[in-house]
């Protein structure tokens, strides 16, 4: 547990997310766990509701929010990008002429902010840190391969420019870089020669409260229930689950698949629903849409099997899936594909089965668990202890705070 006796570290964190922040690796890690240990955090965030720029509060800490205008048209989106850039400039002057921060940290797609933040850090004698949670430049180049027309050239140009700016300019000059996983650390080292020791992997975790919730809310397992929680973004290729369930249904007729989540755009869910209809599985596959967090936990806790498919593309390979940690914290047996972090986690914990990507492979593992419930349950019961030791945000916060101290000790 982090101690209040540790010295205070002040961080200004520029994030390409909307106010108020909602991702657990932002709120639970920074605003809750690191704050307990002595981190004093100030934020810069975007806005998705119309309004003027200004200072607000988030978890009791000062937060600068960019101005935003109403509308979904291309013109409105371009104008909002300009407003975000204006906000970046205002934040730059705050960093140069306002309070001194030990660390200026920039996350993900804040490329303009990264340059300004780096300059402000050098002017004020602060450390500059970059936090990369997803390979956005590579994702743009992947999108370019999958699209046509002007979008193809837009994604290709943006991907190449952002890759050059980030990996060839920002990373060499940064004092340190936090990355999502060991796989991402390896990928960046091999492709861009960023020194391994300059990067620290920080995997996704779960709130320690989830383990308490699991103990306080014992759930009755629903025989035949298979659960997936998460988004339906097309890059995940969740069709593999529907195709797998066709096979499972033939082998285990009473089984049901629950998809807890939704697409980021309506077309993503619609595509899956159409596939379900085509496969004549309408009565056996259930779409819940996005639900409150505790409701999602309750559904997952009732599953006989929880599944975590992550398509093994270059951009998803370095990810750190939260859902697998949540399933394990809920003591549910898991089936996941051979993704670097998932395979390592399941091998280390013994909490489930890791299989090659493919509908037949998923189906075989899911059906085996249903046909061997005692063995599957023993797997699931191994999850909470492993998560408590390795993937709660209080544990992760200890490591991040220690790294911040090391960064500040560097000349």
N, C-alpha and C positions, 0 to 999 in steps of 0.2 A: 504494500500500500504506500502511495506517495506521501511524503512528509511535508508539513508546512514549514519545517525548519530549513528546507532547501532555499537557496537564494532566489529572489524574484527574477524572472526573465521577461522582458517586454518584447512582444512580437506584433508587427503590423502585417496582417494577412489579406492579400488581394486575391479574390476568388471569382471565377467566372460562373457564379451561380446567383440565383435570385434571392432577394431578401423576403422573408427571413430564411436563413439557411435551414435545410431539413435533413440533409444526408448525415447518417450516423457518424461517418468518419470526419465530419465537421463538428456537429453539435456534441455528440457524446465524447469524442476524443478530445476536442479542444475546449469547448465551453464548459464541460463538466469535469472530466478526469484530469486534464492538464491544468485546468484552473485550480483544482484542489491542491495541486502540488506546487503552486507558486507562479504559474504562467499568467501574465497580464496581457490580454489579447485585445487588439483593436482590429476592425474589419473594414474592407471595402467590398461591396456587393452590387449587383445589378438589380433592376426592378422590372417586374412584369405587370405592374399596375400603373396607370397614368399618375404622374405627380412630379413635383419639382425635386431637384437634388437637395440633399441635406444630411445632417447627422441625426441618427436615431439610436436606439439601444437594442442589443441582442444579448440575452442572458446577462443583462446588467452591464454590458460593455459597449463603448462607443462604436458605432457602425456608420460609415459613410455610404449612402445609397445613391446611385446614379439617377438622373431624371429619366422619365419615360413618357412616351406619348401613346395614345390609344390607336389601335388599328392592326390588321393583319396583312395589309397590302405590302407589296415589295417596297414601295416608297416609305411606308411607316417603319418597316424593318430597317431600311437603310438609315433613316433619320435616327432611330433608336441606337444604332451602332455609332453614329456620330455623337449622340448624347453620352454614350458610354466612354468614348474617347475624350470628350470634354471633362467627364468625371475623373478619368485617369490623370489628366493634367492637373486638376484641382488637388487630387491626392498627392501628386508629385510635389506640389508646392507645400502641402501639409508636411510631407516627409522631410523636406529640405529646411523649412522655416518653423515647423511646429515642434512638438516634443521629440526627444531622441528615443529611438527604439533600438534595442540590442540587435534584433533581427528583422529584416524586411523579407517577407516570404510571399511568393507568387505561385498560383496554382493553375495548371492546365492551359486553357486557351487565352489567357491574358497576355498575349504576345507583346502588344504595345506597352502594357503595364510593366512587363518584364524588363524592357529596355530602360524605362523611366525609373523603375524600382532599383535596378542595378546602379544607375547613375546616382540616385539619391543615397544609396548605401555607401558608395565611394565618397560622396561629398560629406556625409555625416559620420563616417567611421563605423557604420553598422555592418553586420554580416548579411550577405544576400543568399537566400535559399530558394530553390525551386522545388515544387511538389508536383510530380507527374503521376496522375492516377490512371491515365489511358493514353495509348499512342495515337493522338489525334492527327498528326501529320500523315502517318501511314494509313489511318482510316480514310482520310480524304483521297489518298491515291488509290485505295481499294474501291471507293465509291466511283472514282473516275473510270475504272475498268468495267464497272457494272452499269454505267449510264451512257446516254447518247446526247448529241447536240451540244448546246452551249454549257449545260451543266457539267458535261464531261471535262471541258476545258477549264471551267471554273474550279472544279475540285482538284484537277491535276495541278493547276497553277498555285492554288492555295496550299496544297499539300507540299509541293516542292519548296515554295517560299518559306512556309512555316517550319519545315524540316531544317532548312539551311539556317534560319534565324535561331531556332531553338537549339539544335544539336551542334552547330558549328560556331555560334557566337555566344549565346547565353550560357550553355552548359560549361564551356571552358573557363568562363569568367566567374561563374557562381562559386560561392564558398562551399556549398554542399547541395546535394540533390536527393530528395526522397522519392522513391519509386514504389510501384504497387506490389512488386513481387521479386523473388530471386530470378525468375525467368525474364522479367523486364530488365533487371540489372544486367543479365547476361546478354540480352539482345542489344542493348544500347552499347555495351562494351564492344561486342563483335562488329556492329555496324558503324559505330562512330568513334570508337577508341576512347570513350570516356573512361577514366580509371575506375576500376571496381571499388577501390577504397573511398572514392568520392561520392558513392551512392549508398543509400541505406534503404533496404526493402521494408515497407510497412504494410502488412497484409490487412485486409478487412477483418473486423471482429464483430462481437455482439456485446450489448450492455450486460454487465454482470447481473443486472436485475432480471434478465431472461432466465438465468439459472434458478433464481429465487421463484420466479413466476412458475416455472416448470414444477418445482417442488410443491408449490401451493395450489396448483391447478391440475391434479392428476386427471388425465384424459382417458376415456375408454376407446380402445382401438376399434375402428370400424372395419370389419373384415372385407377385404377386397378393395379398399380405398387407396388409390394412388394419388399423390399430391405433387404438383409443381407450383411454386410461388415465384413471382418475378414479372418482368416485363416481357412483351411479345415482340420485341424489335426483330425485324426480319433477318438481321445479321446472325441471330442466334439459331435460325433454321429449326424452329420448334416443330416443323412438320415431322421431324424424326420421332417425336413422341406419339403423334397420331398414328403414324405408320407402325410403330412398335406396339401400340395398344390394339391395333387390329389383330396382331398375333397373340397378344396376351389374352384378349377376349375369347379367342378360340380355345385356349388352354385352360383359362379360369373364367367361366361364363358369368359369374356373379361380380366380376371386377368392375370398378368405376374409376374414371380419371377426372380429377378436379384441377382446373387451371385457375389458380388464384392470382389475379393480376390483370393486366390489359396492355394494349399496344400504346406506343407513344403517338401514333396516328391511327384513326379508325380502320384504315385499310389493313393493318397488321392483324388485328383480331378478326376482321371479316374474312381474310384469307384462310385462317385456321378453322373458322366456323364452316366455311364452304367445304373444306377438306373433310371435316367431321360428317357433314351431310352426304358428301360423295361416298364416304366409307360406310354409311348407314350406321353411325354410332351416336346419333343424336340423343338417344335415351341413356347413354352410358358415359358421355363426356359433358362436364358441367363447367361453364364459364361464370365466374363470380364477379368479374370486374375488380377494380381496386377496392380494398376493404381496409378498415382500421387495423393498425398493427396487431393488437391483441386478438382480433378476430382471425387474422391470418395465422397467428401462432396457434390458436385453438384448432383451426382446421388442419394445420400441419401435424399437430400433436395427436390428432385422431387417425392419422394415416397408418396403414399397414406398411406402406413403402413410400418414401419421399425420393424424388428424382431431381437431379441437377445436371441437365445437359448444357455443355458449353462447346459450341462448334469450334473445332481446332484450327481456326484461321490465325494468321500472324497477329492480327490486332486483338483477338480474344485470348490467345494463348498466354499472354502475360498477366491476365486478370487474376483477381482474388475473389471468388464468388462468396458473397455474404450468405446466400441461402444454404449452402452446405453447412456452414458454422451454426446457423439457426436450427436446421434439422437435427444436428448432433446435440445441440444444447437441449433440445426437446426430447432427446433420447429415442429418436426414430432411426430405424435402419435406412441407409441411403444407397441409392444406385447413382453413380456418376460416371462420366466418360473419362478416358485417360488424358486429362488436361493436367499440365505440370503440377499446379498446386493441389488440385483435387486428388490426384493419384497419390501424391506424397502424404496428404492429410489422411486419407483412408488407409493407406499402408501403415502409417504411424499409429493411428488410433484403433484400427480394427473395427470401425463403426459402420462398415458397409462394403460394397463391391464396386470396383473400378473396372470399366469395360471399354473396349475400342468403340469409336464412334460408329453408329449404325443402328437401324431399327431392329434388326434381328438380335444384335448384341444386347441392346436395352431390354428387349422383350424377354430374352432368355434369363437375364438377371432378375427382372421384376417377377416373372413367373416362379423362379426358383425360390425367392423369398416368401411368396404366398404359399407355396407348397411345403416350405420348411419354416413355419412360423416361430418355432422355439429357437432355432439357430439364428434367424433374423433378429428376433427380439434380443438375444444375447449380444449381437452386434450393436444394436441401438443403445443398449444400456452402457456401452463403453464411451459413448459420445460426450456426456456432460463433464466427466472428469478431464478428458483431453481438452475440451474447450476452456474449462476453468483454468487449466495450466498454461494454455497457449494462445487463446483467441478472445479473451475478454478485454474491453478497452482500458480497464485499469492496468492490466499487464502491459498492453501496448503503450500506454501513456508513459510508463516507467522508462521504457526503451527510448521513446522519442525525447523525453526530457533529458535523459542522460546524453543523447546525441547532441542536443542543443548546447549542453554544457561543454561538450568536447569541441564543438564548432567555435564557441566563444573563447575557448582557451587557446585556439590556434592563432598564430601570429599573422 
